[in-house]
Structures are given as structure tokens and as C-alpha cells.
Amino acid sequence: FVILTALVSVPLFGLGVYLWSLGRKVVRAREFPPPGLRVIRDTAIVTGERAVFRGRVLKGLAIVCGTASVVLAGLLWRLELLLSRHGA
């Protein structure tokens, strides 16, 4: 269960960290995509309050991902405890 928890929770938490970092860069630069971010194709740059809003949405999604990873890890840990008690 430890491996399963790590395989599920760690990438989700990592996504949250990345989204938080990206959102912070967008809010600081007031530009989406932020300067220096590589894009696959030509992308229209959004500036001003619309960019700040997108940055805040990214930060909100980061909080959701981080919280979900912690809750999921807790639930899997609880499941492991329940299964080990009933199996003993």
C-alpha cells in the first residue's frame, strides 16, 4: 500500500507544486503565458487582470491537487489499517 500511495499521491502533489509555481509567475508578470515559458506553437499573450485571474485559477487548482493528494494518501493509509486488522 505504501508503493500504491506513493504512485498515486506524489505525482498529484507534484502537479500541485508546478501549478502553484506557474500561477505565481503569471500573477507576478501579469502576463499569460509568463515570460520564458516554452510553448508548442504561437500563443496569444493575455495581459492585465485577465492574466492575473488565470494565475489565481492556477493557484486554486494547485491547492485542490495538493489537498487531494494528502486526502488520498490518508484514505489509502486508513484502508491499509482496516485491511490489516481484518486480515490478522
MDTraj code that builds the backbone (N, CA, C; nanometers):
import mdtraj as md
import numpy as np

residues = "PHE VAL ILE LEU THR ALA LEU VAL SER VAL PRO LEU PHE GLY LEU GLY VAL TYR LEU TRP SER LEU GLY ARG LYS VAL VAL ARG ALA ARG GLU PHE PRO PRO PRO GLY LEU ARG VAL ILE ARG ASP THR ALA ILE VAL THR GLY GLU ARG ALA VAL PHE ARG GLY ARG VAL LEU LYS GLY LEU ALA ILE VAL CYS GLY THR ALA SER VAL VAL LEU ALA GLY LEU LEU TRP ARG LEU GLU LEU LEU LEU SER ARG HIS GLY ALA".split()
xyz = np.array([
    [0.0812, -0.1198, 0.0000],
    [0.0000, 0.0000, 0.0000],
    [0.0856, 0.1263, 0.0000],
    [0.2052, 0.1163, 0.0574],
    [0.2947, 0.2326, 0.0583],
    [0.3341, 0.2694, -0.0837],
    [0.3640, 0.1699, -0.1644],
    [0.4016, 0.1956, -0.3031],
    [0.2831, 0.2520, -0.3806],
    [0.1655, 0.1951, -0.3600],
    [0.0451, 0.2453, -0.4264],
    [0.0178, 0.3899, -0.3871],
    [0.0310, 0.4189, -0.2594],
    [0.0089, 0.5556, -0.2117],
    [0.1080, 0.6512, -0.2765],
    [0.2339, 0.6111, -0.2837],
    [0.3349, 0.6971, -0.3456],
    [0.3081, 0.7151, -0.4951],
    [0.2698, 0.6067, -0.5629],
    [0.2442, 0.6155, -0.7065],
    [0.1264, 0.7060, -0.7401],
    [0.0316, 0.7180, -0.6492],
    [-0.0869, 0.7990, -0.6746],
    [-0.0710, 0.9403, -0.6191],
    [-0.0228, 0.9526, -0.4981],
    [-0.0210, 1.0819, -0.4299],
    [0.0939, 1.1730, -0.4715],
    [0.2124, 1.1179, -0.4890],
    [0.3287, 1.2010, -0.5185],
    [0.3159, 1.2759, -0.6516],
    [0.2759, 1.2102, -0.7620],
    [0.2590, 1.2871, -0.8858],
    [0.1509, 1.3955, -0.8755],
    [0.0447, 1.3668, -0.8041],
    [-0.0611, 1.4655, -0.7868],
    [-0.0105, 1.5853, -0.7061],
    [0.0673, 1.5578, -0.6024],
    [0.1261, 1.6658, -0.5239],
    [0.2265, 1.7451, -0.6076],
    [0.3046, 1.6737, -0.6892],
    [0.3995, 1.7403, -0.7789],
    [0.3300, 1.8313, -0.8789],
    [0.2170, 1.7871, -0.9311],
    [0.1379, 1.8715, -1.0208],
    [0.0921, 1.9973, -0.9490],
    [0.0513, 1.9822, -0.8238],
    [0.0096, 2.0980, -0.7457],
    [0.1229, 2.1978, -0.7272],
    [0.2427, 2.1473, -0.7002],
    [0.3593, 2.2359, -0.6838],
    [0.3882, 2.3094, -0.8143],
    [0.3830, 2.2383, -0.9252],
    [0.4077, 2.3009, -1.0556],
    [0.3027, 2.4080, -1.0865],
    [0.1763, 2.3757, -1.0639],
    [0.0701, 2.4727, -1.0916],
    [0.0839, 2.5966, -1.0036],
    [0.1231, 2.5770, -0.8765],
    [0.1423, 2.6916, -0.7871],
    [0.2550, 2.7812, -0.8396],
    [0.3640, 2.7190, -0.8809],
    [0.4781, 2.7939, -0.9328],
    [0.4398, 2.8705, -1.0603],
    [0.3687, 2.8042, -1.1492],
    [0.3257, 2.8693, -1.2724],
    [0.2290, 2.9835, -1.2428],
    [0.1348, 2.9598, -1.1533],
    [0.0397, 3.0648, -1.1164],
    [0.1087, 3.1855, -1.0554],
    [0.2105, 3.1605, -0.9715],
    [0.2847, 3.2708, -0.9095],
    [0.3571, 3.3530, -1.0159],
    [0.4171, 3.2856, -1.1144],
    [0.4868, 3.3566, -1.2218],
    [0.3895, 3.4402, -1.3040],
    [0.2721, 3.3856, -1.3302],
    [0.1716, 3.4575, -1.4095],
    [0.1241, 3.5821, -1.3348],
    [0.0972, 3.5689, -1.2057],
    [0.0491, 3.6832, -1.1273],
    [0.1573, 3.7906, -1.1200],
    [0.2822, 3.7505, -1.0984],
    [0.3916, 3.8489, -1.0904],
    [0.4115, 3.9235, -1.2218],
    [0.4103, 3.8495, -1.3321],
    [0.4366, 3.9103, -1.4628],
    [0.3134, 3.9801, -1.5202],
    [0.1950, 3.9456, -1.4646],
    [0.0687, 3.9976, -1.5186],
    [0.0585, 3.9658, -1.6686],
    [0.1056, 3.8451, -1.7016],
    [0.1107, 3.8026, -1.8409],
    [0.0999, 3.6506, -1.8470],
    [0.0111, 3.6021, -1.9360],
    [-0.0030, 3.4579, -1.9544],
    [0.0133, 3.4242, -2.1011],
    [0.1002, 3.3366, -2.1385],
    [0.1979, 3.2646, -2.0575],
    [0.3069, 3.3579, -2.0081],
    [0.3660, 3.3262, -1.8933],
    [0.4681, 3.4152, -1.8385],
    [0.5939, 3.4156, -1.9253],
    [0.6730, 3.5210, -1.9168],
    [0.7970, 3.5266, -1.9957],
    [0.8875, 3.4080, -1.9634],
    [0.9469, 3.3514, -2.0676],
    [1.0388, 3.2398, -2.0503],
    [0.9735, 3.1031, -2.0569],
    [0.8412, 3.0967, -2.0529],
    [0.7728, 2.9681, -2.0605],
    [0.7714, 2.9224, -2.2060],
    [0.8198, 2.8019, -2.2308],
    [0.8209, 2.7491, -2.3660],
    [0.6809, 2.7024, -2.4032],
    [0.6395, 2.7357, -2.5236],
    [0.5093, 2.6931, -2.5743],
    [0.5317, 2.6142, -2.7029],
    [0.4358, 2.5287, -2.7346],
    [0.4498, 2.4405, -2.8502],
    [0.4255, 2.5159, -2.9807],
    [0.3317, 2.6059, -2.9789],
    [0.3004, 2.6824, -3.1001],
    [0.2788, 2.8280, -3.0616],
    [0.2657, 2.9145, -3.1600],
    [0.2419, 3.0557, -3.1318],
    [0.1164, 3.0686, -3.0458],
    [0.1290, 3.1429, -2.9386],
    [0.0203, 3.1563, -2.8424],
    [-0.0074, 3.3036, -2.8187],
    [-0.1344, 3.3399, -2.8200],
    [-0.1716, 3.4782, -2.7891],
    [-0.1398, 3.5062, -2.6422],
    [-0.0801, 3.6204, -2.6165],
    [-0.0433, 3.6569, -2.4798],
    [-0.1563, 3.7368, -2.4180],
    [-0.2000, 3.6907, -2.3014],
    [-0.3051, 3.7591, -2.2259],
    [-0.2357, 3.8418, -2.1191],
    [-0.2755, 3.9695, -2.1060],
    [-0.2104, 4.0577, -2.0081],
    [-0.3143, 4.1180, -1.9139],
    [-0.2643, 4.1827, -1.8103],
    [-0.3501, 4.2578, -1.7185],
    [-0.4294, 4.1690, -1.6249],
    [-0.5494, 4.2141, -1.5947],
    [-0.6348, 4.1460, -1.4973],
    [-0.6768, 4.0068, -1.5431],
    [-0.6942, 3.9893, -1.6724],
    [-0.7297, 3.8548, -1.7223],
    [-0.6177, 3.7555, -1.6949],
    [-0.4927, 3.7999, -1.7107],
    [-0.3792, 3.7119, -1.6824],
    [-0.3695, 3.6838, -1.5329],
    [-0.3909, 3.7856, -1.4509],
    [-0.3869, 3.7668, -1.3053],
    [-0.4958, 3.6682, -1.2632],
    [-0.6127, 3.6788, -1.3226],
    [-0.7211, 3.5854, -1.2921],
    [-0.6790, 3.4421, -1.3259],
    [-0.6162, 3.4240, -1.4423],
    [-0.5696, 3.2904, -1.4798],
    [-0.4649, 3.2390, -1.3815],
    [-0.3767, 3.3274, -1.3392],
    [-0.2761, 3.2871, -1.2414],
    [-0.3391, 3.2443, -1.1108],
    [-0.4409, 3.3157, -1.0663],
    [-0.5101, 3.2792, -0.9423],
    [-0.5868, 3.1483, -0.9581],
    [-0.6429, 3.1244, -1.0755],
    [-0.7104, 2.9972, -1.1012],
    [-0.6088, 2.8826, -1.0948],
    [-0.4904, 2.9042, -1.1511],
    [-0.3853, 2.8022, -1.1439],
    [-0.3465, 2.7744, -0.9988],
    [-0.3373, 2.8788, -0.9180],
    [-0.3055, 2.8594, -0.7762],
    [-0.4176, 2.7843, -0.7042],
    [-0.5416, 2.8137, -0.7397],
    [-0.6547, 2.7410, -0.6815],
    [-0.6511, 2.5934, -0.7180],
    [-0.6210, 2.5650, -0.8442],
    [-0.6082, 2.4255, -0.8861],
    [-0.4928, 2.3565, -0.8144],
    [-0.3861, 2.4312, -0.7875],
    [-0.2730, 2.3751, -0.7135],
    [-0.3149, 2.3347, -0.5729],
    [-0.3947, 2.4185, -0.5088],
    [-0.4435, 2.3865, -0.3743],
    [-0.5320, 2.2628, -0.3787],
    [-0.6171, 2.2539, -0.4796],
    [-0.7046, 2.1370, -0.4938],
    [-0.6210, 2.0105, -0.5132],
    [-0.5203, 2.0158, -0.5996],
    [-0.4352, 1.8989, -0.6236],
    [-0.3586, 1.8589, -0.4976],
    [-0.3026, 1.9560, -0.4283],
    [-0.2288, 1.9259, -0.3056],
    [-0.3173, 1.8654, -0.1990],
    [-0.4345, 1.9242, -0.1823],
    [-0.5291, 1.8724, -0.0831],
    [-0.5759, 1.7323, -0.1210],
    [-0.6048, 1.7118, -0.2482],
    [-0.6499, 1.5803, -0.2934],
    [-0.5416, 1.4742, -0.2720],
    [-0.4159, 1.5104, -0.2935],
    [-0.3094, 1.4124, -0.2737],
    [-0.2959, 1.3745, -0.1265],
    [-0.3094, 1.4708, -0.0369],
    [-0.3000, 1.4418, 0.1065],
    [-0.4196, 1.3582, 0.1518],
    [-0.5388, 1.3949, 0.1078],
    [-0.6590, 1.3200, 0.1448],
    [-0.6516, 1.1774, 0.0899],
    [-0.6080, 1.1640, -0.0340],
    [-0.5963, 1.0317, -0.0943],
    [-0.4954, 0.9454, -0.0194],
    [-0.3833, 1.0044, 0.0174],
    [-0.2836, 0.9296, 0.0947],
    [-0.3417, 0.8863, 0.2294],
    [-0.4169, 0.9752, 0.2935],
    [-0.4804, 0.9407, 0.4204],
    [-0.5823, 0.8291, 0.4061],
    [-0.6606, 0.8352, 0.3007],
    [-0.7612, 0.7312, 0.2784],
    [-0.6965, 0.5959, 0.2492],
    [-0.5914, 0.5965, 0.1697],
    [-0.5223, 0.4703, 0.1415],
    [-0.4553, 0.4149, 0.2671],
    [-0.4012, 0.5021, 0.3494],
    [-0.3413, 0.4584, 0.4761],
    [-0.4479, 0.3976, 0.5662],
    [-0.5636, 0.4631, 0.5732],
    [-0.6747, 0.4128, 0.6551],
    [-0.7227, 0.2771, 0.6019],
    [-0.7320, 0.2638, 0.4694],
    [-0.7726, 0.1374, 0.4093],
    [-0.6739, 0.0266, 0.4437],
    [-0.5462, 0.0583, 0.4395],
    [-0.4445, -0.0400, 0.4743],
    [-0.4588, -0.0840, 0.6198],
    [-0.4870, 0.0105, 0.7096],
    [-0.5080, -0.0244, 0.8503],
    [-0.6292, -0.1155, 0.8678],
    [-0.7383, -0.0814, 0.7996],
    [-0.8589, -0.1633, 0.8099],
    [-0.8368, -0.3040, 0.7567],
    [-0.7679, -0.3140, 0.6421],
    [-0.7433, -0.4451, 0.5841],
    [-0.6478, -0.5280, 0.6702],
    [-0.5503, -0.4635, 0.7306],
    [-0.4556, -0.5399, 0.8144],
    [-0.5217, -0.5870, 0.9438],
    [-0.6161, -0.5121, 0.9961],
    [-0.6873, -0.5526, 1.1182],
    [-0.7789, -0.6707, 1.0902],
    [-0.8469, -0.6674, 0.9758],
    [-0.9404, -0.7757, 0.9440],
    [-0.8667, -0.8998, 0.8958],
    [-0.7477, -0.8843, 0.8444],
    [-0.6722, -0.9992, 0.7964],
    [-0.5957, -1.0698, 0.9061],
    [-0.5767, -1.0016, 1.0195],
    [-0.4967, -1.0618, 1.1275],
    [-0.5746, -1.1592, 1.2112],
])
top = md.Topology()
chain = top.add_chain()
for i, resn in enumerate(residues, 1):
    res = top.add_residue(resn, chain, resSeq=i)
    for name in ("N", "CA", "C"):
        top.add_atom(name, md.element.get_by_symbol(name[0]), res)
traj = md.Trajectory(xyz[None], top)
